Amino acid sequence: MWDKIALILLIIGGINWGLVGIFQLDIIAWMFGGAASVISRTLYILVAISAVWCISLLFRTNEEYAVSMNDR
């Protein structure tokens, strides 16, 4: 479950950065009242934590992944 949540947050963050790069539009900041708002900063922090979490996906073996999928 944590893997899926982290991946969803990373997808949101990646789309947001794509919009920033292409259109100079930070959709998170736009939706929540600026990049310095508490909600925007919280979302940015959650995306960063998700990125750190997903680093572990690179180092998992297929057996560890299969065991974690069977536990669900």
C-alpha positions as CSV (number, residue, x, y, z in Angstrom):
1,M,0.0,0.0,0.0
2,W,2.8,2.5,0.9
3,D,4.5,1.8,-2.5
4,K,1.3,2.7,-4.4
5,I,0.8,5.9,-2.3
6,A,4.4,6.9,-2.9
7,L,4.1,6.3,-6.6
8,I,0.9,8.3,-6.9
9,L,2.5,11.2,-5.1
10,L,5.5,11.0,-7.4
11,I,3.3,11.0,-10.4
12,I,1.5,14.1,-9.2
13,G,4.9,15.8,-8.4
14,G,6.3,14.8,-11.8
15,I,3.3,16.2,-13.7
16,N,3.6,19.4,-11.6
17,W,7.3,19.8,-12.5
18,G,6.4,19.1,-16.1
19,L,3.9,21.9,-16.1
20,V,6.4,24.2,-14.4
21,G,9.0,23.4,-17.1
22,I,6.7,23.7,-20.1
23,F,4.2,26.4,-19.1
24,Q,5.8,28.0,-15.9
25,L,2.7,26.9,-14.1
26,D,3.0,25.4,-10.6
27,I,-0.4,23.8,-10.4
28,I,0.0,22.9,-6.7
29,A,0.8,26.5,-5.8
30,W,-2.0,27.8,-8.0
31,M,-4.5,25.5,-6.4
32,F,-3.5,26.2,-2.8
33,G,-2.7,29.9,-2.7
34,G,1.0,30.0,-3.6
35,A,4.1,28.0,-3.1
36,A,4.6,29.3,0.4
37,S,1.2,28.2,1.7
38,V,1.1,25.5,4.3
39,I,-0.8,23.1,2.1
40,S,1.5,23.5,-0.9
41,R,4.6,23.1,1.3
42,T,3.1,20.0,2.9
43,L,2.4,18.5,-0.5
44,Y,6.0,19.3,-1.7
45,I,7.3,17.6,1.5
46,L,5.1,14.5,0.9
47,V,6.4,14.2,-2.7
48,A,10.0,14.5,-1.4
49,I,9.4,11.8,1.2
50,S,7.8,9.6,-1.5
51,A,10.8,10.0,-3.6
52,V,13.1,8.8,-0.8
53,W,10.7,5.9,-0.2
54,C,10.8,4.9,-3.8
55,I,14.6,4.7,-3.8
56,S,14.0,1.5,-1.9
57,L,12.2,0.1,-4.9
58,L,15.4,0.1,-6.8
59,F,17.1,-2.2,-4.3
60,R,14.4,-4.7,-3.7
61,T,14.8,-8.1,-5.2
62,N,12.0,-9.8,-7.1
63,E,11.5,-12.2,-4.2
64,E,11.1,-9.4,-1.7
65,Y,8.6,-7.7,-3.9
66,A,6.6,-10.9,-4.4
67,V,6.5,-11.5,-0.7
68,S,5.3,-8.0,0.0
69,M,2.6,-8.3,-2.7
70,N,1.4,-11.6,-1.3
71,D,1.0,-10.0,2.2
72,R,-1.6,-7.6,0.8
